[in-house]
Amino acid sequence: MEIIRSISGMREFSSDCLQSNKSIGLVPTMGALHEGHLSIVRQSTEANDITVVSIFINPAQFSEGEDFSRYPRDYDGDISKLSALSAAAVFMPEAADIYPDGYKTYVEVRGLSERLCGMFRPGHFTGVATVVLKLFNAVRPTRAYFGLKDYQQCAVLKKMRDDLNLDCEIVLCPTVREADGLAMSSRNAYLSMEQRLDAPCIYKALKDTGHAIKNGSLKIKDIAAKLHETLSAVKSITEIQYASAYDPDTLDEITHGARVLIAVAVKMGATRLIDNIVVEL
Ligand code: AMP
């Protein structure tokens, strides 16, 4: 497995692949890899000749006061996990290569970026869209893989791909969960034992409301109230940032519809957790 540390090195590697007509799958990550990431890597290695996993903790997607400096880092562990999966290359650029002095260009996907997480993390999706476009230009992937745990990120990036006519298929991958239902996340490592024991309540609340609207015992317009009632009773949850029903395409809050995105963001102390499900009625 090649370890590539510069944009120029990455472009050279991908030029060789493209000249020999090899398909390239890109899996962008911020490292501290867990089974959620690895399942995406496996999807890519099955569908592409070459899989490139990028590991870059993108400063542009963290707001002031967020966890950029303490975000979990485990580069050696990541590399050994990826070499066991026959990924062809790991792309680990330096921040100064991605954002050199005087860097001024940002990609803003209006509308979708401002809802849900965007209300609480201003600028976050501009940082995400910018770095993903830069990764696309360095790697030139045939397909790029993203996890549905970050549903809004998937929506923003698909919109960027369509609006900018990018020649890259975007593949969305199902959320991988711990045995007790908690969505895997690098940030779960921040949770205290008590918070970790309470954390599966998020997926349980999503599933219970999903079942209830499917069996008709709950109306879509009452999802937000039900989720708030359930989640506010959990001791470790110190803030509910959003918890409601949304249109899966526009991310507008909805009171009726045939497909419903039920999405939640809560804080347990300093740790922010998100999760979602999509229910077809
Ligand atoms: P991150 O390193 O958190 O930026 O995540 C890198 C990619 O892995 C993103 O596309 C995430 O949506 C995806 N991902 C993270 N956690 C999970 C999970 N539990 N299940 C599926 N995909 C995930």
Residues whose N, C-alpha, C, O or C-beta is under 5 A from the ligand:
A	BS01	AMP	P28 T29 M30 G31 G36 H37 Y145 F146 G147 L148 K149 D150 C173 P174 T175 V176 A183 M184 S185
